[in-house]
Amino acid sequence: MNSFGTEPSAARETEELFAENRDSLVRYLRHQLGDYTVAEDIAQESFIRFFQARSQGEDVLQPRAWLFRVAHNLLIDYGRKKKPELLDADGWLRVERELGGGAVGSMEARAEVLALPWHKLTNLELQCLQLRSEGLKFREVGEVLDLTISTVASYVARALKKLQEAETKDSAASEHRRTSPSR
């Protein structure tokens, strides 16, 4: 097929992939980065690379997994290039405000966030769950993170078990507080 026949098809495929996956991809990246602007940039670059690959005739059998894999690799590259931010007093105040440290009740909000059971998950367990929550199949998650399907299944199972155990402990502690006599 010549470039005139391939490019419109690649553009159409990219538009469809964009419409179906943009929000999910940005959400995944934003969660990993904590920065919406950078997440948008990486997502955009991922779609551009998909278009380029398809324009050059590359077969992409699992477009969604391919897209998340490229985005994941760009995320890793971004992390390698990013220099650590050295904070001065104003920088620490900004971070504190972003975390809610300046607002009334912020200590409660921070305590709730720290009490969430997901903090007990390893990075790979968390990434597997996030990708699954974005609708990727075990095989696709494996392609994104360069893991076998059985490894993905294992990470997901361990993560769910940890979350269940944390929920069970929280429920038991709550029940104990309600039934214990006051002093």
RAPECOR-V907408 format. One line per field, one symbol per residue. ss: DSSP state (a for helix, b for strand, c for the rest). psi: psi as a letter, one per 20 degrees, with the letter a starting at -180 (. if undefined). burial: I if it has 9 or more other C-alpha atoms within 8 Angstrom, else O. A space follows every 10 residues. Layout:
ss->???
psi->???
burial->???
//
This chain:
ss->ccaaaaaaaa aaaaaaaaaa aaaaaaaaaa aaaccaaaaa aaaaaaaaaa aaaaaccccc ccaaaaaaaa aaaaaaaaaa acccccccaa aaaaaaaacc cccccaaaaa aaaaacaaaa ccaaaaaaaa aaaccccaaa aaaaacccaa aaaaaaaaaa aaaaaaaaaa aaaaaaaaac ccc
psi->prhhhgghgh gggggggghh iggggggggh hhhjogghgg ghgghghghg ggghhjjppo hnggggghgg gghhgggghh hpqqoppagh ghhgggghij hiqpjhhggg hgghipiiii qrghgggggg hhijjqrggg ggggjlqrgh gghggggggh gggggggggg gggggghhip qq.
burial->OOOOOIIOOI IOIIOOIIOO IIOOIIIIII OOIOOIOIII OIIOIIIOOI IIIIIOOOOO OOOIIIIIII IIOIIOOOOO OOOOOOOOOO OIOOOIIOOI IOOOOIOOII OOOOOOIOOO IOOOIIOIII IIOIOIOIII IIIIOOIIIO IIIOIIOIIO OIIOOIIOOO OOOOOOOOOO OOO
//
